[in-house]
Amino acid sequence: MEEMNMNQMPEENNYGDSQIQVLEGLEAVRKRPGMYIGTTSVKGLHHLISEIVDNSIDEALAGFCKNITVTLHSDGSCEVRDDGRGVPAGIHPTVGKPTLEVIYTILHAGGKFGGGGYKIAGGLHGVGASVVNALSKRVEVRNHRDGKGYYIAFERGNVVEDFRETGDTEVHGLHVRFWPDEEIFETVEFDYETVKTRLREQSFLNAGVSITIADERSGQEENFCFEGGIKSFVEFLNHKKGADPIHPVIYVNGEKGSSQAEIALQYNDSITDSILSFANNMHTVDGGTHETGFKVGLTKALNDYGKKYNVFKNDEKLTGDDVREGLSAVISVKLEDAQFESQTKAKLGNSEIRTLVESIVNEKLSVFFEENPETARTIIEKSILAARAREAAKRARELTRRKGLLESSSLPGKLADCNERRMEYTELYLVEGDSAGGTAKDCRDSRFQAILPLRGKILNVEKNRIDRIYSSVQIIPIILALGTGIGSEFDISKLRYGKIIIMADADVDGSHIKTLLLTFFFRHMRPLIDAGHVYAAMPPLYKVYRGKQQRYAFSDEERDMYIEELGGNAQAERYKGLGEMDPDQLWDTTMDPEKRILKRITVEDAVEADALFNVLMGDKVEPRREFIELNAKYANLDT
């Protein structure tokens, strides 16, 4: 083979100084927005509001802000107003530009880097305001400071109206209005419920701060102000669940140096837990050291109490899972140098905060239990029941294994596996019914698509502990096919399929099966949802045809559109079930990767998702009836 002369390499393969790109100012944010806000989906869009609101919350933490208003304007913009101090209005001494311009145009410029502006702040990375500016087609900032008003405007990160003084004013605080850039985001339409949930959360975490959301588009407006702080938050969690508390809310707090921690907790009569953790008002959805400290401290306090008063039988000992059954808790820490694992602040990494939270929970709960023996006994008896159920689950699991039903070497008999073994290229269809399962097997691409028919009613895991799961003939095949195990044994590295696709009929029964399966995944295989492995197939509702021409419609509106398009004697045939389709139709509409519609299942808000599963699948009838009455007008039972 002829050797290549390095001097003769084509120009496009050269790698030299000229190939190194230098992104000036906010160009880097617009070029790689995901690095700064995680995603450009609807979740990233709403993160923009959080970044601006967080700055107002920081003013509240510093003791200078009592009222925050968020307005969703009819022109697509969002405006955040607070009554804090406003931003310093002079010329920045080192940059030589107005401080307001510096904050909105330079990354890592802010008052949260130890200069004394803020001791505790959520927006510690100093990129919030500038990132919002970079990802908005327009931003208008009105600053009210020391009796004077100031104004500046930007477009896509660049100043378009220079900083100027607007005159005397009695108003104080910062007003920021921004229009998200449709060139960046998949959608620029704000969702009222999403914004409301986040603002309500902030009002719980900052007792006494009044936060208002107003939506010009719909006329909706709500105000949140909770003097009870995180104690009210815990009560709200249990109310949303439709669960009955078994004792009053317990509240403990403490501090060490400049770090502070407060914890509120309450057990209820359900078998699921809801633990929310926050650091400097940021919801740490992936937990972190503060959450670990809470779990360790709680487990130790209950074990010590049980041992001291001889509550346990034989060698009983409570695990973390035991003491968290039926628990609702909120952990909120505030610290000067919060170390998050990403810009979106999903997980706290400060090691010292674990020690602080663990000692507060262990020591102060121990004192509380001594002073409130009746509550202590109620909690520990519930935990002991959970421990005994865990032992029953272990025995059931071992029995199932002895029968060969959980051996990794054997797959479910009804599973039609695929040929491909690389997880990232494979799909597992969980198909409602043997009939549809048979059709799916006939039309699938066996190279990468596996089919598991589901027969009979799926166990409602919201009402049943894990020991019942191991005796469920409907769920065991799913566990075995996926290969990950469940609960504390779950190991996502053993997952056999990159996509898990729920394929049920487009009717009420299909929706019920889908909800039961999602409840199972949410409660016992949650990382599958978090990692984006779970999908719902979207089969068509109608076949619209005229002669040999045919279209598949996924809604009534689409059906009517196709009838008009085909004209004449066009007819619409309603599919009552997947089993009614022949293999070619099922492939063309629901399984062909080139044509199908898949909906990825995500958990955008853990509180709302947790509450919804409790309401829809739990024991309480009244909350479910209330939910149906409130939402029936929005429901389409065919989708």
C-alpha positions in Angstrom: 0.0 0.0 0.0 1.3 3.4 -0.9 2.4 5.5 2.0 0.6 8.9 2.4 2.8 11.9 2.5 1.6 14.0 5.4 2.2 17.2 3.4 -0.3 16.0 0.8 -3.2 15.4 3.2 -6.4 17.1 2.0 -7.2 20.5 3.5 -10.3 19.3 5.4 -8.2 16.8 7.4 -5.7 19.5 8.6 -5.9 20.1 12.3 -4.1 23.3 13.2 -4.5 26.7 14.9 -7.1 27.8 12.3 -9.4 24.9 13.3 -9.7 26.0 16.9 -13.0 27.9 17.4 -13.1 30.7 19.9 -16.7 31.5 20.9 -17.0 35.0 22.1 -19.4 36.2 24.9 -22.6 34.2 25.0 -22.0 32.4 21.7 -21.0 29.3 23.6 -24.4 29.2 25.3 -26.3 29.4 22.0 -24.0 26.9 20.4 -24.3 24.3 23.2 -27.4 25.2 25.3 -27.7 21.7 26.7 -24.4 22.3 28.7 -26.0 25.1 30.6 -29.7 24.2 31.0 -29.6 20.4 30.4 -32.0 20.3 27.4 -33.8 22.4 24.9 -37.0 20.5 25.4 -40.0 21.9 27.3 -38.0 21.1 30.5 -35.2 23.4 29.4 -37.7 26.1 28.5 -39.1 26.2 32.0 -35.6 26.1 33.4 -35.2 29.7 32.1 -38.0 30.9 34.5 -36.3 29.0 37.4 -33.0 30.8 36.7 -34.6 34.3 37.0 -36.9 33.4 39.9 -33.9 31.9 41.7 -32.2 35.3 41.7 -35.3 36.8 43.3 -35.3 34.0 45.9 -31.7 34.8 46.7 -32.8 38.3 47.6 -35.4 36.7 49.9 -32.8 34.5 51.5 -30.7 37.6 52.1 -33.7 39.2 53.8 -34.5 41.9 51.3 -37.4 40.5 49.2 -41.0 39.6 50.4 -43.0 39.5 47.1 -42.3 37.9 43.8 -44.7 37.9 40.8 -44.4 35.8 37.7 -46.5 36.7 34.7 -47.0 34.6 31.6 -47.8 37.2 29.0 -50.1 36.6 26.0 -47.3 37.5 23.6 -45.3 34.4 24.8 -43.0 36.3 27.1 -42.5 35.7 30.9 -41.9 38.5 33.4 -40.5 38.1 36.9 -40.8 40.9 39.3 -39.5 41.2 42.9 -39.4 43.8 45.6 -35.8 43.3 46.6 -32.9 45.8 46.5 -32.4 45.8 42.7 -29.0 45.5 41.1 -26.1 47.9 41.7 -26.6 50.6 39.1 -23.1 52.0 38.6 -20.3 51.2 36.2 -18.5 47.9 37.0 -15.0 48.9 38.2 -13.0 46.2 36.3 -15.1 45.7 33.2 -15.9 49.3 32.6 -19.5 48.7 31.6 -22.8 49.1 33.5 -23.1 46.4 36.1 -26.5 45.4 34.8 -25.1 44.8 31.3 -22.2 42.8 32.8 -24.6 40.5 34.7 -26.6 39.8 31.6 -23.8 39.4 29.0 -20.8 37.8 30.8 -20.9 34.3 32.2 -19.9 33.8 35.8 -20.6 37.5 36.7 -22.7 37.9 39.8 -22.8 38.8 43.5 -22.4 35.2 44.7 -18.7 34.5 44.6 -17.7 35.5 48.1 -17.8 39.3 47.6 -20.3 39.7 50.3 -23.4 40.2 48.1 -24.9 36.9 49.1 -23.8 34.5 51.8 -26.3 31.8 50.7 -27.6 31.6 47.1 -29.1 29.0 44.8 -27.6 30.5 41.6 -24.1 30.0 42.8 -22.6 29.4 39.3 -23.3 33.0 38.2 -24.6 32.0 34.8 -28.4 32.2 35.3 -29.2 35.7 34.0 -26.6 35.6 31.2 -27.8 32.2 30.0 -31.4 33.3 29.9 -30.3 36.3 27.9 -28.3 34.2 25.5 -31.3 31.9 24.9 -34.0 34.6 24.5 -34.8 36.5 21.4 -35.4 39.6 23.6 -34.8 40.5 27.2 -36.0 43.7 28.9 -34.6 44.6 32.3 -36.1 47.3 34.5 -34.0 47.9 37.7 -35.2 49.9 40.6 -32.4 50.8 43.1 -32.1 53.5 45.7 -35.0 55.6 44.4 -33.9 55.5 40.7 -35.2 53.5 37.8 -32.9 52.0 35.1 -33.5 50.1 31.8 -31.6 48.0 29.3 -32.7 45.6 26.5 -31.0 42.7 24.7 -31.7 40.6 21.7 -30.1 37.1 21.6 -27.5 38.2 24.1 -26.5 41.5 22.5 -27.4 45.0 23.8 -29.9 46.7 21.6 -31.0 49.5 23.9 -28.2 50.9 25.9 -28.4 51.1 29.7 -30.1 54.3 30.8 -31.6 56.0 33.8 -35.4 56.3 33.6 -36.0 58.7 36.5 -37.1 58.8 40.1 -39.2 56.0 41.5 -40.6 54.7 44.8 -40.5 51.1 43.4 -37.6 48.9 44.4 -36.5 45.6 43.0 -35.8 44.0 39.6 -38.3 43.4 36.7 -37.1 41.0 34.0 -39.1 40.1 30.9 -37.9 37.6 28.4 -39.1 36.1 25.2 -37.6 32.5 24.6 -35.9 32.0 21.3 -37.8 29.6 19.0 -34.4 29.0 17.2 -33.2 27.3 20.4 -36.2 25.5 21.9 -38.4 22.8 20.7 -41.4 24.8 22.0 -41.6 28.3 23.4 -45.0 27.9 25.0 -44.9 28.0 28.8 -47.1 25.5 30.7 -49.1 27.1 33.6 -49.2 24.0 35.7 -45.4 23.4 35.4 -44.6 27.0 36.4 -47.2 26.9 39.2 -45.7 23.7 40.7 -42.2 25.2 40.8 -43.4 28.5 42.4 -45.5 26.7 45.0 -42.4 24.7 45.9 -40.4 27.8 46.4 -43.1 29.4 48.6 -43.0 26.3 50.9 -39.2 26.6 51.2 -39.2 30.2 52.0 -41.7 30.7 54.8 -43.5 34.1 54.6 -42.4 35.0 51.1 -45.5 35.8 48.9 -45.2 34.4 45.3 -47.9 35.0 42.7 -48.3 33.5 39.3 -50.6 35.2 36.7 -51.4 33.9 33.2 -52.6 36.6 30.8 -53.5 33.9 28.3 -56.1 32.2 30.4 -56.8 34.7 33.2 -55.6 32.3 35.8 -53.9 33.7 38.9 -52.8 32.2 42.2 -50.9 33.3 45.2 -48.7 31.2 47.5 -47.5 32.1 51.0 -46.9 29.5 53.6 -46.0 30.6 57.1 -45.5 27.0 58.1 -42.7 26.5 55.6 -41.6 22.9 55.0 -44.0 21.7 57.6 -46.8 22.9 55.4 -45.0 21.3 52.4 -45.1 17.8 54.1 -48.8 18.3 54.8 -49.4 19.2 51.2 -47.5 16.1 50.0 -49.8 13.8 52.0 -52.9 15.7 50.9 -51.9 15.3 47.3 -51.3 11.6 47.8 -54.8 11.2 49.3 -53.0 9.5 52.2 -54.0 9.8 55.9 -51.2 10.8 58.3 -50.7 8.6 61.3 -49.2 11.4 63.5 -48.5 15.1 63.5 -45.7 16.6 61.4 -42.2 16.3 63.1 -39.8 19.2 62.5 -36.2 19.4 63.4 -33.4 21.8 62.5 -29.9 22.8 63.3 -26.8 24.6 62.1 -23.0 24.4 62.1 -21.0 27.4 61.1 -22.7 29.0 58.2 -24.6 25.8 57.2 -28.2 25.3 58.2 -30.5 22.3 57.8 -34.2 21.8 58.5 -36.2 18.6 58.1 -40.0 18.0 58.3 -41.4 14.5 58.2 -44.7 12.7 58.6 -45.7 9.1 58.1 -49.0 8.1 56.4 -51.0 5.0 55.9 -49.6 4.2 52.4 -46.8 1.9 51.5 -44.9 4.4 49.3 -42.5 7.2 50.3 -42.0 10.8 49.1 -38.7 12.3 50.0 -37.8 15.7 48.5 -34.5 17.4 49.1 -33.3 20.9 48.5 -30.1 22.8 48.7 -30.3 26.6 48.7 -33.9 26.2 47.4 -32.7 24.1 44.4 -34.7 20.9 44.1 -31.9 18.2 44.1 -33.9 15.6 42.1 -31.0 13.2 42.3 -30.5 13.6 46.0 -27.0 14.0 47.3 -25.2 14.1 50.6 -28.0 15.9 52.5 -30.5 13.2 51.5 -28.0 10.4 52.4 -27.4 12.0 55.8 -31.2 12.1 56.4 -31.7 8.4 55.5 -28.8 7.2 57.7 -29.9 9.4 60.7 -33.5 8.3 60.5 -32.6 4.6 60.3 -30.2 4.8 63.2 -32.7 6.8 65.4 -35.4 4.2 64.9 -33.1 1.2 65.4 -31.7 2.7 68.6 -35.1 3.4 70.0 -36.4 -0.1 69.1 -33.4 -1.7 70.7 -33.5 0.4 73.8 -37.2 -0.4 74.5 -37.0 -4.1 73.4 -39.5 -3.5 70.6 -37.8 -6.0 68.2 -38.3 -9.7 68.2 -35.2 -12.0 68.0 -32.6 -10.3 65.8 -34.9 -7.9 64.0 -33.3 -4.8 62.6 -34.8 -2.1 60.4 -33.3 -1.2 57.0 -33.5 2.1 55.3 -36.4 0.8 53.1 -38.3 -0.3 56.2 -38.2 3.1 57.9 -39.1 4.9 54.7 -42.4 3.0 54.0 -45.2 5.5 54.1 -42.9 8.5 54.8 -43.3 12.0 53.4 -40.3 14.2 54.2 -38.7 17.4 53.0 -35.0 18.2 53.6 -33.8 21.7 53.1 -30.2 22.8 53.6 -28.6 26.2 53.1 -24.9 26.6 52.8 -22.4 29.1 51.5 -20.3 27.0 49.0 -22.8 24.5 47.6 -21.2 22.0 45.3 -23.6 20.7 42.7 -22.7 18.0 40.2 -24.1 19.9 37.2 -25.3 23.4 36.2 -28.9 22.2 36.6 -28.1 21.5 40.3 -29.6 18.0 40.4 -27.3 16.5 43.1 -25.5 18.0 46.1 -21.9 16.9 46.7 -20.8 18.7 49.9 -19.5 16.0 52.3 -19.8 18.1 55.4 -23.5 18.5 55.0 -24.1 14.8 55.3 -22.6 14.8 58.8 -24.7 17.8 59.8 -28.0 16.4 58.6 -27.3 12.9 60.0 -26.5 14.3 63.4 -29.5 16.6 63.5 -31.9 13.8 62.5 -30.4 11.2 64.7 -30.0 13.3 67.9 -33.1 15.4 67.7 -35.4 12.6 66.6 -34.1 10.5 69.5 -35.0 13.3 71.9 -38.4 13.7 70.2 -39.1 10.0 70.5 -38.3 10.1 74.2 -40.7 13.0 74.7 -43.4 11.5 72.5 -43.4 7.8 73.1 -46.9 7.2 71.5 -45.8 8.7 68.2 -42.5 6.8 68.4 -44.3 3.6 68.9 -46.7 4.3 66.0 -43.8 4.9 63.6 -41.7 2.0 64.7 -44.6 -0.4 64.5 -45.2 0.7 60.9 -41.5 0.2 60.1 -41.5 -3.3 61.8 -44.5 -4.3 59.6 -42.5 -3.2 56.6 -39.5 -5.2 57.7 -41.6 -8.3 58.1 -43.1 -7.8 54.7 -39.6 -7.4 53.3 -38.7 -10.8 54.9 -41.9 -12.3 53.4 -40.8 -10.9 50.0 -37.4 -12.4 50.4 -38.9 -15.8 51.1 -41.3 -15.4 48.1 -38.4 -14.4 45.9 -36.4 -17.4 47.0 -39.4 -19.7 46.5 -39.9 -18.2 43.0 -36.2 -18.8 42.3 -36.4 -22.4 43.5 -39.2 -23.0 41.0 -36.8 -21.7 38.3 -39.0 -18.7 37.5 -36.3 -16.1 38.3 -33.3 -17.8 36.8 -31.4 -15.5 34.5 -30.7 -18.5 32.2 -34.4 -19.0 31.4 -36.6 -16.5 29.7 -40.4 -16.4 29.8 -42.0 -19.0 27.6 -44.2 -16.5 25.8 -41.3 -14.2 25.0 -40.4 -14.1 21.3 -36.8 -12.7 21.6 -34.9 -10.9 19.0 -31.6 -11.9 17.4 -29.6 -8.7 18.4 -27.9 -8.9 21.7 -26.6 -5.3 22.0 -29.0 -3.6 24.4 -28.9 -0.2 22.7 -30.2 -1.6 19.4 -33.1 -3.7 20.8 -36.8 -3.2 21.6 -39.2 -5.1 23.8 -42.9 -4.8 23.1 -45.2 -5.5 26.1 -48.3 -6.3 24.2 -51.9 -6.4 25.6 -53.4 -9.9 25.0 -52.4 -13.1 23.2 -54.2 -12.1 20.0 -52.3 -8.8 19.5 -49.2 -10.5 20.7 -49.5 -13.1 18.0 -50.1 -10.4 15.3 -47.0 -8.5 16.6 -44.9 -11.6 16.4 -45.9 -12.2 12.8 -45.1 -8.6 11.7 -42.1 -7.7 13.8 -38.5 -7.3 12.6 -37.0 -10.2 14.6 -33.5 -8.8 14.2 -34.1 -6.2 17.0 -37.8 -6.4 18.1 -38.8 -8.8 20.9 -42.5 -9.5 21.8 -43.9 -10.3 25.2 -47.7 -10.8 25.3 -49.4 -9.9 28.6 -52.3 -12.0 29.7 -54.7 -11.2 32.5 -54.9 -8.2 34.8 -51.6 -6.6 35.9 -51.1 -6.5 39.6 -51.7 -3.0 41.1 -48.4 -2.5 42.9 -49.7 0.7 44.6 -51.8 -1.5 46.9 -49.5 -4.4 47.3 -46.1 -4.9 48.8 -43.2 -6.5 47.0 -43.9 -10.0 48.3 -47.1 -10.1 46.2 -45.1 -9.1 43.1 -43.0 -12.3 43.3 -46.2 -14.4 43.1 -47.7 -12.4 40.2 -47.8 -14.5 37.0 -48.2 -11.3 35.0 -45.2 -9.4 36.4 -42.6 -12.1 36.8 -42.3 -12.6 33.0 -41.6 -8.8 32.7 -38.9 -8.9 35.4 -37.3 -11.9 33.8 -37.4 -10.5 30.3 -35.8 -7.2 31.3 -33.1 -8.9 33.4 -32.6 -6.0 35.9 -34.3 -7.3 39.0 -36.5 -4.9 41.0 -36.4 -2.8 44.1 -33.1 -3.0 46.1 -31.8 -5.6 43.7 -32.4 -3.5 40.6 -29.3 -3.2 38.3 -29.8 -1.2 35.2 -26.5 -2.5 33.7 -28.2 -5.9 33.2 -31.0 -4.4 31.1 -31.5 -6.5 27.9 -33.5 -4.0 25.8 -32.8 -0.3 25.0 -36.5 0.4 24.4 -39.4 -1.0 26.5 -42.6 -0.2 24.6 -46.0 -0.6 26.1 -48.4 -1.5 23.3 -52.0 -1.6 24.5 -55.4 -1.0 22.9 -56.4 2.6 22.3 -59.4 2.4 24.6 -60.3 2.6 28.3 -59.1 -0.9 29.1 -55.8 -0.3 27.3 -55.3 2.9 29.2 -55.8 1.0 32.5 -53.3 -1.6 31.6 -50.8 1.1 30.6 -51.3 2.9 33.9 -50.8 -0.3 35.9 -47.6 -1.0 34.0 -46.3 2.5 34.5 -47.1 2.3 38.2 -45.0 -0.8 38.4 -42.1 0.8 36.5 -42.4 4.0 38.6 -42.4 2.2 41.9 -40.0 -0.7 41.3 -37.9 0.2 38.2 -37.8 4.0 38.4 -34.3 4.3 36.8 -35.7 2.8 33.6 -38.0 5.9 33.3 -35.3 8.3 34.4 -32.9 6.9 31.8 -35.5 7.2 29.0 -36.0 3.5 28.3 -39.8 3.4 28.7 -42.1 4.2 25.8 -45.8 3.9 24.9 -46.8 2.9 21.4 -49.5 5.1 19.8 -51.7 2.8 17.7 -54.2 4.6 15.4 -57.9 5.1 16.3 -59.3 4.9 12.8 -58.6 3.7 9.3 -60.0 6.2 6.8 -60.4 4.7 3.3 -61.9 5.3 -0.1 -61.4 2.5 -2.6 -57.7 1.5 -2.4 -56.7 4.8 -0.8 -56.4 4.7 3.0 -55.1 6.8 5.8 -54.5 6.1 9.5 -55.9 8.6 12.0 -54.7 9.0 15.6 -57.4 11.5 16.7 -61.0 12.5 15.7 -59.6 15.7 14.2 -57.2 13.7 12.0 -60.0 11.4 11.0 -62.2 14.3 9.9 -59.2 15.8 8.0 -58.6 12.6 6.0 -62.3 12.1 5.3 -62.3 15.6 3.7 -59.0 14.9 1.9 -60.2 11.7 0.3 -63.7 13.2 -0.3 -66.6 11.4 -1.9 -67.6 8.2 -0.2 -64.7 8.1 2.2 -65.4 6.0 5.3 -63.8 5.7 8.7 -63.4 2.4 10.5 -62.8 2.5 14.3 -60.2 0.1 15.6 -61.5 -1.5 18.8 -58.3 -3.3 19.5 -54.8 -4.2 18.2 -55.9 -7.7 17.5 -58.3 -6.4 14.8 -55.3 -5.4 12.7 -53.6 -7.7 10.3 -49.8 -8.0 10.6 -49.2 -5.5 7.7 -51.4 -2.9 9.3 -49.9 -3.3 12.8 -46.4 -3.0 11.3 -47.3 0.1 9.2 -49.0 2.0 11.9 -47.4 1.0 15.2 -44.2 -0.9 14.9 -42.3 0.3 11.8 -39.5 2.6 13.1 -39.8 4.7 10.0 -43.6 5.4 10.5 -44.6 4.7 14.0 -45.3 7.2 16.8 -43.7 6.5 20.2 -44.2 8.5 23.3 -41.3 8.5 25.7 -42.4 8.3 29.3 -40.7 10.9 31.5 -41.2 12.1 35.0 -40.9 15.9 34.8 -42.2 16.4 38.3 -41.7 13.7 40.9 -44.1 15.2 43.4 -47.0 15.4 40.9 -46.2 12.0 39.4 -46.0 10.4 42.9 -49.3 11.9 43.9 -51.0 11.0 40.7 -50.1 7.3 41.0 -51.3 7.4 44.6 -54.6 9.0 43.7 -55.3 6.8 40.6 -54.1 3.5 41.9 -54.3 3.8 45.7 -57.0 2.7 48.2 -58.7 6.0 48.7 -61.9 6.4 46.6 -62.7 10.0 47.4 -59.4 11.6 46.0 -59.8 9.5 42.8 -63.4 10.6 42.4 -62.4 14.3 43.0 -59.6 13.9 40.4 -61.9 12.4 37.8 -64.6 15.1 38.4 -62.0 17.9 38.0 -60.3 16.5 34.9 -63.0 14.6 33.1 -63.6 17.6 30.7 -59.9 17.4 29.6 -59.8 13.6 29.1 -59.8 11.7 25.9 -60.4 8.1 26.9 -59.4 6.9 23.4 -55.8 8.1 23.7 
